[in-house]
Amino acid sequence: MLVLTRKVGEKINIGDDIVLSVLEINRGNVRLGIDAPRNVTVLRQEVYERIKAENVKSAQGSKTAVFRVVRLWKAAGSRDKE
């Protein structure tokens, strides 16, 4: 992890397209401005983790749903043969 010290008004460049600006420091809080291309997703860590967890949950649910559909399809196929 790279650790940098910046003052209000100072900036950090990430690659060629992303600029991180320190806007305000107040009572232990830091306000940051992020200038990034529209195709770059910028999320707070807690939002990112929640989305990631929901995606995993969704993928697991889909697997179960697929197995149910396959069973129903097989059952319907065996009834058609009778």
TORNUFI-556072 format. One record per residue (C-alpha): x, y, z; residue in one letter. Coordinates in Angstrom, 2 decimals. Layout:
N
X,Y,Z,A .
...
This chain:
82
0.00,0.00,0.00,M .
1.28,3.41,-0.94,L .
0.74,6.00,1.80,V .
0.87,9.68,0.88,L .
0.41,12.89,2.84,T .
-1.53,15.63,1.09,R .
-2.85,19.02,2.15,K .
-6.15,20.64,1.18,V .
-6.02,21.59,-2.49,G .
-3.33,19.07,-3.36,E .
-3.99,16.27,-5.82,K .
-2.93,12.74,-6.65,I .
-2.92,11.35,-10.19,N .
-3.83,7.70,-10.70,I .
-2.77,6.73,-14.19,G .
-3.48,9.26,-16.93,D .
-7.23,9.59,-16.39,D .
-7.97,9.78,-12.66,I .
-7.27,12.72,-10.34,V .
-7.94,12.55,-6.61,L .
-8.23,15.97,-4.90,S .
-8.22,16.72,-1.18,V .
-11.11,19.17,-0.78,L .
-11.42,19.52,2.99,E .
-10.06,18.11,6.22,I .
-12.31,18.64,9.24,N .
-12.33,16.87,12.64,R .
-10.93,13.60,11.36,G .
-12.98,13.60,8.16,N .
-11.45,14.04,4.75,V .
-13.51,15.16,1.75,R .
-12.11,13.89,-1.52,L .
-12.97,14.83,-5.06,G .
-12.50,12.20,-7.74,I .
-12.25,13.15,-11.38,D .
-12.48,9.99,-13.47,A .
-13.84,9.02,-16.90,P .
-17.51,8.00,-16.96,R .
-16.58,4.41,-17.79,N .
-14.68,4.08,-14.48,V .
-16.84,2.99,-11.55,T .
-16.05,4.76,-8.29,V .
-17.66,3.31,-5.16,L .
-17.23,3.64,-1.41,R .
-15.77,0.43,0.05,Q .
-18.93,-0.47,1.99,E .
-21.07,-0.09,-1.15,V .
-18.63,-2.16,-3.19,Y .
-18.66,-4.94,-0.56,E .
-22.48,-4.97,-0.44,R .
-22.74,-5.20,-4.25,I .
-20.15,-7.97,-4.28,K .
-22.07,-9.93,-1.61,A .
-25.36,-9.48,-3.48,E .
-23.75,-10.72,-6.71,N .
-22.48,-13.85,-4.97,V .
-25.91,-14.41,-3.39,K .
-27.61,-13.89,-6.75,S .
-25.29,-16.31,-8.51,A .
-25.93,-18.99,-5.89,Q .
-29.68,-18.48,-6.18,G .
-29.50,-18.78,-9.94,S .
-27.74,-22.11,-9.71,K .
-30.53,-23.51,-7.55,T .
-33.17,-22.12,-9.90,A .
-31.47,-23.74,-12.90,V .
-31.49,-27.14,-11.17,F .
-35.21,-26.75,-10.44,R .
-35.95,-25.90,-14.07,V .
-33.93,-28.89,-15.28,V .
-35.85,-31.21,-12.94,R .
-39.19,-29.79,-14.10,L .
-38.13,-30.11,-17.74,W .
-37.07,-33.73,-17.25,K .
-40.31,-34.50,-15.42,A .
-42.36,-32.92,-18.21,A .
-40.41,-34.90,-20.80,G .
-41.06,-38.21,-19.05,S .
-44.80,-37.42,-18.87,R .
-44.88,-36.68,-22.62,D .
-43.56,-40.21,-23.35,K .
-46.45,-41.87,-21.52,E .
